[in-house]
């Protein structure tokens, strides 16, 4: 019996087959108010089954090949082709249903399609991780997977999908939510950096402060986000009532102000820890060499410690950015807006497409920022000795 060399790939292929065979691939509804009829892959036109079955068989055969660069590269290419093929099948099916049915008809991906797309990305990521140990090449290989899907999206190929129809109907609301979400992110990062970086430097220079500072920040971090938003409503409302000029500049118990305060407080712990860890990461012999060259303490800090600590600081800032993007969704509960407003509106009206219209951009923003930070960090680490 042939030996299986890539057990991870075999497991992913088995899950792909199970997802495609057992779960609905497409949901078709006469309009956005009805739940729709789930359709399995075998119910779609004949070429659909061939389009996905062929790469699945190739992937199954690749599990018996030794995990060398050639077989891994072929696995990546086949997995990427399967990912793009599933997206093309989704868009083509939506277009066919739109031409045959009413203009109010809605076509959306089923759970089988969502799971198949996720498994394709997983097997591509696994192949990339085995192909190269370099973070920069891994990032570039992961990014190139999205070139064709983004091109198809911009060309209007997916315009007949239910999600894109929902976007077309609410484009102004979507654009406002995007701008508000980005404003919450920037409005959190700027004060967090202005407070967290100096506080982290002080904790590094005075180690006796670390226990007290981290204890306070840990307590803040353990408070649930919804509870913290609620705790800020009464004091901020009282301040706005006592000092009318605060109300004139936008300070109130609900809205952006309590959201920004809470998000900044949540961002301080990972940021301060990152600054302290980054500075502690600097080798002692580098500092001693700088002292031997006659550098002052300030010169050592800015020319030696900060550049060497920057990758660790950027990793903590990456965590803060991703955390803030996600937590800004909850801030919609107190009127801060953003994509959370779209998500909660969709939940209240039981409109799945509306929920996805808010969820997918949040995930995309988080993944994009995470990738950019990884790129910058890998470039910095490559320059360091």
TISELUM-973744 format. One record per residue (C-alpha): x, y, z; residue number from 0. Coordinates in steps of 0.05 Angstrom, whole numbers, always signed. Layout:
     east    north       up   fikol
        X        Y        Z     NUM
...
This chain:
     east    north       up   fikol
       +0       +0       +0       0
      +28      +68      -19       1
      +54     +110      +39       2
      +17     +174      +57       3
      +68     +231      +64       4
      +22     +290      +77       5
      -30     +271     +129       6
      -53     +342     +138       7
      -70     +348      +64       8
     -106     +281      +66       9
     -149     +305     +124      10
     -166     +370      +89      11
     -184     +333      +25      12
     -231     +286      +64      13
     -264     +346      +96      14
     -271     +379      +28      15
     -306     +319       -1      16
     -352     +314      +60      17
     -369     +388      +58      18
     -384     +386      -17      19
     -426     +323      -12      20
     -464     +332      +52      21
     -476     +407      +60      22
     -516     +455      +16      23
     -473     +490      -35      24
     -519     +546      -57      25
     -581     +578      -26      26
     -633     +605      -74      27
     -691     +649      -51      28
     -747     +683      -89      29
     -734     +747      -50      30
     -695     +772      +11      31
     -752     +759      +59      32
     -756     +684      +51      33
     -704     +635      +78      34
     -690     +603      +10      35
     -680     +533      -17      36
     -613     +499       -4      37
     -582     +465      -64      38
     -528     +412      -61      39
     -469     +411     -109      40
     -499     +352     -146      41
     -561     +393     -162      42
     -520     +445     -200      43
     -502     +437     -274      44
     -457     +378     -291      45
     -394     +419     -304      46
     -397     +444     -232      47
     -383     +376     -203      48
     -325     +365     -252      49
     -297     +435     -237      50
     -287     +417     -164      51
     -278     +342     -168      52
     -217     +344     -214      53
     -173     +386     -167      54
     -198     +345     -108      55
     -173     +281     -140      56
     -106     +313     -157      57
      -99     +336      -85      58
     -115     +266      -60      59
      -59     +237     -105      60
      -10     +290      -80      61
      -17     +263       -9      62
      +24     +202      -32      63
      +82     +244      -57      64
     +141     +263      -12      65
     +132     +333      +17      66
     +185     +366      -26      67
     +184     +435      -57      68
     +157     +411     -124      69
      +98     +373      -95      70
      +84     +429      -45      71
      +84     +481     -101      72
      +37     +437     -142      73
       -8     +430      -80      74
      -10     +505      -74      75
      -27     +515     -147      76
      -83     +462     -146      77
     -112     +488      -81      78
     -111     +559     -107      79
     -144     +536     -172      80
     -198     +500     -132      81
     -210     +563      -90      82
     -217     +606     -151      83
     -260     +553     -186      84
     -308     +551     -128      85
     -315     +627     -130      86
     -326     +626     -205      87
     -378     +572     -197      88
     -413     +614     -144      89
     -414     +677     -187      90
     -436     +639     -250      91
     -492     +603     -214      92
     -518     +669     -185      93
     -517     +700     -255      94
     -555     +640     -285      95
     -608     +643     -231      96
     -615     +718     -240      97
     -626     +711     -315      98
     -677     +654     -306      99
     -716     +682     -246     100
     -742     +747     -219     101
     -699     +809     -207     102
     -717     +801     -134     103
     -687     +731     -130     104
     -628     +722      -83     105
     -571     +672      -90     106
     -522     +664      -32     107
     -467     +615      -15     108
     -488     +554      +27     109
     -451     +526      +86     110
     -417     +474      +42     111
     -388     +528       -3     112
     -364     +571      +56     113
     -331     +510      +87     114
     -299     +489      +21     115
     -270     +558      +11     116
     -242     +558      +82     117
     -211     +489      +72     118
     -179     +510       +7     119
     -146     +569      +42     120
     -123     +523      +98     121
      -89     +474      +51     122
      -57     +532      +13     123
      -31     +561      +78     124
       -4     +493      +99     125
      +32     +485      +33     126
      +62     +555      +38     127
      +86     +543     +110     128
     +121     +480      +87     129
     +150     +513      +24     130
     +190     +568      +58     131
     +209     +588     +129     132
     +216     +662     +110     133
     +158     +705     +135     134
     +162     +754      +77     135
     +155     +700      +24     136
      +99     +667      +63     137
      +62     +733      +65     138
      +71     +747       -9     139
      +49     +677      -28     140
      -13     +684      +14     141
      -29     +752      -16     142
      -24     +728      -88     143
      -81     +679      -76     144
     -128     +739      -73     145
     -107     +772     -138     146
     -157     +736     -182     147
     -215     +738     -132     148
     -206     +814     -121     149
     -202     +824     -196     150
     -267     +785     -206     151
     -301     +826     -150     152
     -279     +893     -181     153
     -302     +870     -250     154
     -373     +859     -225     155
     -371     +784     -235     156
     -406     +772     -167     157
     -458     +827     -177     158
     -516     +778     -177     159
     -499     +749     -109     160
     -546     +767      -53     161
     -491     +799      -12     162
     -471     +845      -69     163
     -543     +864      -81     164
     -549     +883       -8     165
     -486     +925      -15     166
     -514     +960      -77     167
     -578     +977      -38     168
     -540    +1003      +22     169
     -477    +1032       -8     170
     -483    +1099      +28     171
     -495    +1064      +95     172
     -435    +1019      +81     173
     -390    +1077      +64     174
     -410    +1114     +127     175
     -398    +1052     +169     176
     -329    +1043     +138     177
     -308    +1115     +151     178
     -335    +1111     +223     179
     -300    +1045     +236     180
     -233    +1072     +210     181
     -244    +1135     +252     182
     -253    +1093     +314     183
     -190    +1055     +298     184
     -148    +1118     +287     185
     -181    +1152     +346     186
     -160    +1094     +390     187
      -89    +1084     +365     188
      -66    +1157     +371     189
      -84    +1167     +445     190
      -63    +1095     +462     191
       +6    +1108     +432     192
      +12    +1175     +467     193
       -5    +1143     +534     194
      +21    +1072     +526     195
      +90    +1084     +497     196
     +114    +1134     +551     197
      +82    +1090     +605     198
     +118    +1029     +578     199
     +185    +1066     +576     200
     +175    +1088     +648     201
     +158    +1017     +669     202
     +222     +993     +634     203
     +265    +1046     +667     204
     +233    +1036     +735     205
     +219     +961     +742     206
     +187     +971     +811     207
     +128    +1006     +776     208
     +112     +946     +731     209
      +73     +906     +783     210
      +26     +963     +800     211
      +16     +987     +729     212
       +4     +918     +701     213
      -44     +901     +757     214
      -88     +962     +741     215
      -86     +948     +667     216
     -102     +874     +678     217
     -163     +893     +718     218
     -187     +938     +661     219
     -175     +883     +611     220
     -217     +833     +650     221
     -279     +878     +650     222
     -326     +856     +594     223
     -330     +907     +538     224
     -406     +915     +542     225
     -400     +927     +618     226
     -345     +979     +609     227
     -386    +1016     +556     228
     -444    +1016     +605     229
     -402    +1040     +663     230
     -379    +1101     +623     231
     -450    +1124     +605     232
     -469    +1154     +673     233
     -405    +1193     +689     234
     -398    +1221     +618     235
     -472    +1241     +617     236
     -462    +1275     +685     237
     -401    +1313     +660     238
     -437    +1336     +597     239
     -495    +1361     +640     240
     -450    +1398     +690     241
     -405    +1428     +637     242
     -446    +1446     +575     243
     -384    +1462     +535     244
     -365    +1388     +537     245
     -432    +1372     +504     246
     -417    +1424     +451     247
     -353    +1387     +431     248
     -389    +1320     +427     249
     -379    +1290     +497     250
     -440    +1251     +519     251
     -460    +1186     +554     252
     -471    +1150     +488     253
     -437    +1155     +421     254
     -364    +1159     +401     255
     -336    +1188     +466     256
     -348    +1128     +513     257
     -329    +1081     +456     258
     -261    +1115     +446     259
     -247    +1117     +521     260
     -262    +1043     +529     261
     -223    +1023     +467     262
     -162    +1063     +490     263
     -165    +1031     +559     264
     -167     +962     +528     265
     -108     +978     +482     266
      -61     +999     +538     267
      -44     +931     +567     268
      -17     +898     +503     269
      +16     +963     +483     270
      +52     +975     +549     271
      +72     +902     +554     272
      +99     +906     +483     273
     +142     +967     +498     274
     +171     +935     +561     275
     +183     +868     +527     276
     +215     +902     +466     277
     +263     +943     +507     278
     +280     +883     +551     279
     +293     +843     +487     280
     +352     +888     +469     281
     +417     +850     +482     282
     +457     +877     +540     283
     +522     +875     +500     284
     +493     +924     +450     285
     +480     +974     +505     286
     +549     +963     +534     287
     +581     +973     +466     288
     +543    +1038     +457     289
     +566    +1061     +525     290
     +638    +1044     +507     291
     +632    +1087     +445     292
     +615    +1146     +489     293
     +541    +1153     +473     294
     +496    +1188     +522     295
     +436    +1152     +553     296
     +389    +1188     +505     297
     +431    +1169     +445     298
     +433    +1096     +467     299
     +357    +1096     +475     300
     +341    +1126     +407     301
     +397    +1097     +364     302
     +404    +1028     +394     303
     +347    +1006     +439     304
     +288    +1034     +399     305
     +309    +1005     +331     306
     +322     +936     +362     307
     +257     +938     +402     308
     +214     +961     +343     309
     +194     +892     +317     310
     +167     +871     +386     311
     +132     +938     +393     312
     +100     +930     +324     313
      +76     +860     +343     314
      +40     +889     +403     315
      +12     +945     +360     316
      -13     +893     +311     317
      -51     +859     +367     318
      -80     +926     +388     319
     -103     +942     +317     320
     -137     +874     +306     321
     -168     +877     +376     322
     -195     +947     +365     323
     -225     +930     +297     324
     -264     +873     +330     325
     -284     +910     +393     326
     -308     +971     +353     327
     -365     +926     +330     328
     -391     +921     +402     329
     -386     +997     +408     330
     -446    +1003     +361     331
     -489     +983     +421     332
     -478    +1052     +451     333
     -487    +1089     +386     334
     -415    +1093     +362     335
     -434    +1069     +292     336
     -387    +1030     +247     337
     -399     +961     +219     338
     -429     +939     +284     339
     -491     +980     +269     340
     -501     +941     +204     341
     -488     +874     +240     342
     -538     +888     +296     343
     -590     +914     +247     344
     -583     +849     +207     345
     -589     +807     +271     346
     -652     +844     +292     347
     -684     +835     +224     348
     -659     +763     +215     349
     -625     +784     +150     350
     -563     +741     +142     351
     -537     +780      +82     352
     -540     +845     +122     353
     -500     +811     +178     354
     -448     +787     +129     355
     -445     +857      +99     356
     -419     +881     +166     357
     -379     +820     +186     358
     -338     +808     +122     359
     -308     +879     +120     360
     -288     +874     +193     361
     -252     +808     +179     362
     -221     +837     +116     363
     -195     +899     +153     364
     -166     +857     +209     365
     -132     +808     +160     366
     -105     +865     +116     367
      -76     +904     +175     368
      -47     +840     +204     369
      -13     +825     +137     370
      +15     +896     +131     371
      +44     +892     +200     372
      +75     +824     +185     373
     +106     +853     +122     374
     +136     +912     +159     375
     +161     +869     +216     376
     +193     +819     +169     377
     +229     +876     +132     378
     +254     +905     +198     379
     +279     +837     +223     380
     +314     +825     +156     381
     +354     +889     +165     382
     +375     +872     +236     383
     +440     +835     +247     384
